[in-house]
Amino acid sequence: MFKKIVTSIVASVATLGLVTGCAAGEGSSPGGQADSGSALEVLRLDYAYWNPLSLVIRDQGWLEEELAGQGTEVEWIFSAGSNVALQNLNARAIDVGSSAGSAVFAARANGAPVKTIGVFSQPFWASIVVPAGSEIQSLADLEGRSIAATSGTDPYFFLLQALAEVGLSTSDVEVVNLIHADGQRALEGGDVEVWAGLDPLTATSERTAGSQVIYSNPDFNTWGVLSVDERFLEAQPDMVRLVLETYERARQWILDNPDQAAELLAREASLDINDARTVLLERTRIDVSLVPGDAQRAVFDAILPVLVAESGVRSEDAGKTALDELIDDTIAKQVVSP
């Protein structure tokens, strides 16, 4: 049985702040990425099952092919959740990380020197899930329940907003901090009563265990975004541009080859092909602008009061400053301009 650890977003985001604080005064990262103008020995990116574009780029080997003549290797690091991606980004274990927009917004508000430089999708990936036969049928029924969620990720932020919809907060429930896959197993095994679920795991749980989504709200799901350490952005703008160009190539590839893309997702994430189709073709918008801007800022602005109330950011002023500082659309605009 899983050990239940009641937690809040503070612990997760505080960890990001501590990692950032340790790195802020250091020189170059392990591959020399922070030295402006220096050659990049290794380009480190993450890939994730909830970022289908990353799976395509990794599978096709486009970056490896492009960088072969420049003496730059490409290293792919798996991200099990936005919190992991941001921890790796702040530790400079990766150069480009994919995450939920809300997660990187909270990280920036808590001191992480990150910049969002692109958008990879608008996924409807988070929802409130209960096991088959549960008596819980609505958000109002969540009071006093044990809820698995991964702090610092979009399902966690989704949970905060969902609770607020019915006048509840994390003090009214028992939040069990588990990574996404463990949250699924805890729900299906009866160790928790509710799960703040994430696709593609949710789709699989619905099919194989009869789990039920009792609440979904596309407006509460924040965008899938690409972010970098601001020092990497300053030192390696050409590399950032190449990555964004490759993401646009992957976006078009998925739009042109939806069946192959679903098969790739199924193979990589060990999904049933029907679950992969549901996630990719029904619950994810790929055809969105690469350029981050007003649409993402509006989501962050809407969630800020909830984060302040839950102590998810250091202060309201810090959150407002992050709204102004997080997004850098300069290179993405260059990539998509005619």
Secondary structure as GFF3:
##gff-version 3
##sequence-region A 1 338
A	DSSP	alpha_helix	9	24	.	.	.	ID=ss1
A	DSSP	beta_strand	42	47	.	.	.	ID=ss2
A	DSSP	alpha_helix	52	60	.	.	.	ID=ss3
A	DSSP	alpha_helix	62	67	.	.	.	ID=ss4
A	DSSP	three_ten_helix	68	70	.	.	.	ID=ss5
A	DSSP	beta_strand	73	78	.	.	.	ID=ss6
A	DSSP	alpha_helix	82	90	.	.	.	ID=ss7
A	DSSP	beta_strand	96	100	.	.	.	ID=ss8
A	DSSP	alpha_helix	101	109	.	.	.	ID=ss9
A	DSSP	beta_strand	114	123	.	.	.	ID=ss10
A	DSSP	beta_strand	126	130	.	.	.	ID=ss11
A	DSSP	three_ten_helix	139	142	.	.	.	ID=ss12
A	DSSP	beta_strand	146	149	.	.	.	ID=ss13
A	DSSP	alpha_helix	154	165	.	.	.	ID=ss14
A	DSSP	three_ten_helix	170	172	.	.	.	ID=ss15
A	DSSP	beta_strand	174	177	.	.	.	ID=ss16
A	DSSP	alpha_helix	180	189	.	.	.	ID=ss17
A	DSSP	beta_strand	194	198	.	.	.	ID=ss18
A	DSSP	alpha_helix	201	209	.	.	.	ID=ss19
A	DSSP	beta_strand	212	215	.	.	.	ID=ss20
A	DSSP	three_ten_helix	218	220	.	.	.	ID=ss21
A	DSSP	beta_strand	224	229	.	.	.	ID=ss22
A	DSSP	alpha_helix	230	235	.	.	.	ID=ss23
A	DSSP	alpha_helix	237	256	.	.	.	ID=ss24
A	DSSP	alpha_helix	258	269	.	.	.	ID=ss25
A	DSSP	alpha_helix	273	277	.	.	.	ID=ss26
A	DSSP	pi_helix	278	282	.	.	.	ID=ss27
A	DSSP	beta_strand	284	285	.	.	.	ID=ss28
A	DSSP	alpha_helix	294	309	.	.	.	ID=ss29
A	DSSP	alpha_helix	316	325	.	.	.	ID=ss30
A	DSSP	alpha_helix	330	336	.	.	.	ID=ss31
###
